[in-house]
Amino acid sequence: MVTGGFRTAAAMEYTLAEGALDLVGLARPFILYPNFPKEMLNGTLEKVELTVPKTGIKFVDERGLLELGWYEQQLKRLGEGKEPKLTLSPFNAFTATMRSIIQKSFRKN
């Protein structure tokens, strides 16, 4: 299994056909484009472009801290039956993620 880096149906099909792997993980594309697998299989979508929130803060961007929170909040929206919000602020997403972590840790005590 490989997850990360696959963005085109052609690349996935080629790699699977060559026997290099048995499964392709599609976490981030699926989070942003819930119909991505269906559209790839029926040929209406060939390539997906990922939105990577930019913050302008090099230290944070290099470690993906805000990006991880941003994708987590998108996944939460999907779980609530909502569409992804591509304009979501990475700072607001990170704050919401941290708030959730803190609240859960206090509930355990």
C-alpha positions as CSV (number, residue, x, y, z in Angstrom):
1,M,0.0,0.0,0.0
2,V,1.1,3.5,-0.7
3,T,-0.6,6.7,0.4
4,G,0.6,10.1,-0.6
5,G,1.6,11.5,-3.9
6,F,-0.9,9.9,-6.3
7,R,-3.0,12.5,-8.1
8,T,-3.9,11.0,-11.4
9,A,-5.9,7.9,-12.4
10,A,-3.2,7.0,-15.0
11,A,-0.5,6.9,-12.3
12,M,-2.6,4.7,-10.0
13,E,-3.6,2.3,-12.8
14,Y,-0.1,2.0,-14.0
15,T,1.4,1.3,-10.6
16,L,-1.4,-1.3,-9.8
17,A,-1.0,-3.0,-13.2
18,E,2.8,-3.3,-12.7
19,G,2.2,-5.1,-9.4
20,A,4.2,-2.5,-7.5
21,L,1.4,-2.3,-4.9
22,D,-2.0,-3.7,-4.1
23,L,-3.7,-0.6,-2.7
24,V,-3.6,3.2,-3.2
25,G,-4.4,5.4,-0.2
26,L,-6.4,8.5,-1.1
27,A,-6.8,10.3,2.3
28,R,-6.3,14.0,1.5
29,P,-7.8,14.0,-2.0
30,F,-10.8,12.2,-0.6
31,I,-11.2,14.7,2.2
32,L,-11.3,17.6,-0.2
33,Y,-13.1,15.9,-3.0
34,P,-15.5,13.3,-1.5
35,N,-16.5,12.2,-5.1
36,F,-12.9,11.8,-6.2
37,P,-12.8,8.0,-6.3
38,K,-16.1,7.7,-8.2
39,E,-15.1,10.4,-10.7
40,M,-11.7,8.8,-11.3
41,L,-13.3,5.4,-11.9
42,N,-16.0,6.8,-14.3
43,G,-13.4,8.9,-16.2
44,T,-14.9,12.4,-15.4
45,L,-11.8,13.4,-13.4
46,E,-8.3,12.6,-14.4
47,K,-6.2,14.7,-11.9
48,V,-6.9,16.3,-8.6
49,E,-5.1,19.3,-7.2
50,L,-4.7,19.5,-3.5
51,T,-5.3,22.7,-1.6
52,V,-2.4,23.3,0.8
53,P,-3.1,26.2,3.1
54,K,-0.2,28.7,3.2
55,T,0.5,30.6,6.3
56,G,3.7,32.5,5.5
57,I,5.2,31.2,8.7
58,K,8.2,29.1,7.6
59,F,8.7,27.2,10.8
60,V,5.1,26.1,11.0
61,D,4.7,25.4,7.3
62,E,7.8,23.1,7.2
63,R,6.4,20.9,9.9
64,G,2.8,20.9,8.6
65,L,1.3,21.7,11.9
66,L,-1.3,24.1,10.6
67,E,-1.8,22.0,7.5
68,L,-2.6,18.9,9.6
69,G,-5.1,20.8,11.7
70,W,-6.7,22.2,8.5
71,Y,-7.2,18.7,7.0
72,E,-8.5,17.4,10.4
73,Q,-11.2,20.1,10.4
74,Q,-12.1,19.3,6.8
75,L,-12.5,15.6,7.9
76,K,-14.7,16.7,10.8
77,R,-16.9,18.7,8.5
78,L,-17.4,15.6,6.3
79,G,-18.3,13.6,9.4
80,E,-21.0,16.2,10.2
81,G,-22.4,15.8,6.7
82,K,-21.0,19.2,5.4
83,E,-18.9,19.9,2.4
84,P,-15.2,20.7,2.7
85,K,-14.5,24.5,3.2
86,L,-11.5,25.3,1.1
87,T,-11.4,28.9,2.4
88,L,-11.1,27.7,6.0
89,S,-8.3,29.6,7.7
90,P,-5.4,27.4,8.7
91,F,-5.1,29.3,12.0
92,N,-8.8,28.9,12.9
93,A,-8.5,25.2,12.0
94,F,-5.5,24.7,14.2
95,T,-7.1,26.6,17.1
96,A,-10.2,24.4,16.8
97,T,-8.1,21.2,16.8
98,M,-6.1,22.3,19.8
99,R,-9.3,23.3,21.6
100,S,-10.7,19.9,21.0
101,I,-7.6,18.2,22.3
102,I,-7.5,20.3,25.5
103,Q,-11.2,19.7,26.1
104,K,-10.8,15.9,25.7
105,S,-7.8,15.9,28.1
106,F,-9.8,17.7,30.8
107,R,-12.7,15.4,30.5
108,K,-10.5,12.4,31.3
109,N,-9.4,13.9,34.6
